Amino acid sequence: MSFTTDGKLKCCYKILSKLVTYLLSRIDLDELMKKDEPPLDFPDTLEGFEYAFNEKGQLRHIKTGEPFVFNYREDLHRWNQKRYEALGEIITKYVYELLEKDCNLKKISIPVDATESEPKSFIFMSEDALTNPQKLMVLIHGSGVVRAGQWARRLIINEDLDSGTQIPFIKRAMDEGYGVIVLNPNENYIEVEKPKIHVQSSSDSSDEPAEKRERKDKVSKETKKRRDFYEKYRNPQREKEMMQLYIRENGSPEEHAIYVWDHFIAQSAAENVFFVAHSYGGLAFVELMIQREADVKSKVTAVALTDSVHNVWHQEAGKTIREWMRENCCNWVSSSEPLDTSVESMLPDCPRVSAGTDRHELTSWKSFPSIFKFFSEASEAKGGSPRPAPTRRSHRLKHEEL
């Protein structure tokens, strides 16, 4: 009996498949992965990590005085990343503590009418946030892992607290008589362990022939075996499978901004409301303006955007919104030009000026003094004196994906 080339290949493939299946069945993947990757068991305090913030607000190793090292274990990128994320969670809690203890802000739970059992988020407010008759400052960070009080986790860990958090803004605002509200737009859901679902075979109640049912059951078992085999590689230490439960009316940064506006900012007594919005926070503000245009115009005096990623065309902001933004907003963008140098814009919304840095995450910190000056001038202009027009200087930025 002679074999064609295709027949020989099929025969070889079957033999190899069986051989691979046999060899893999002899490998204890759990033991193999444990040797390759240390346990994902990290400290839950800064002291446990042997790090602390010094008097300059820099994160340093307690014993060596060295900055944080990401590649703690060579060739174990996943483990190093998990370690970095664990430290990041501690940093988030640490900043929350600073907001309450250092800045004297109150943690306010939302939704305001939440039941005991439903998922909740929170914001931070100064004591006079809703009663201050003069000025209120609202802070909105960008997207990603950052939470209330942060501009960039990377800056907090690798640079210092001043550049990476909103604390300098909060303290100066309070010194200058502002009430303060700190939004938390990325806290959109809570994570709970995913329940294990046991799927009962329906073969017993089926009218299918016994032979066909057996064949289907065999395929199902093989599929499950392959899935479990892959899962051991993908998730070698059997991390818990989590599911997300979204927070009512706060399931996205845009929803959160509108919710806080409706339940807090719109109820405030302040004659002048000011926003500082970084990156995606600028997009959230524009969406708020689209949804609450008349209310925003009546309460907001000025908006400082820092490298905002909003787009008035994509978000379909109307002509009246674009005109208001041209008069009342300024966007400090990443640029190699000196601070406050006018930067050419392709969009017909608000003036763009250089933040004095080409690093996206640093734009809020670098434009800090200019933002307070901008707010002061806006208050004076609202009081009757004309606002100075920004000086235009032709300078086109390369397009950046932020």
Helices and strands as residue ranges (DSSP letters): H 5-25, H 29-36, H 46-49, E 51-53, E 59-61, H 77-101, E 106-110, E 121-125, E 135-140, H 153-158, H 161-164, H 167-175, E 178-182, E 189-193, H 210-234, E 242-246, H 253-263, G 265-267, E 272-278, H 280-291, H 293-299, E 300-306, H 319-328, E 329-333, E 342-343, E 352-354, G 360-362, H 363-366, H 368-382
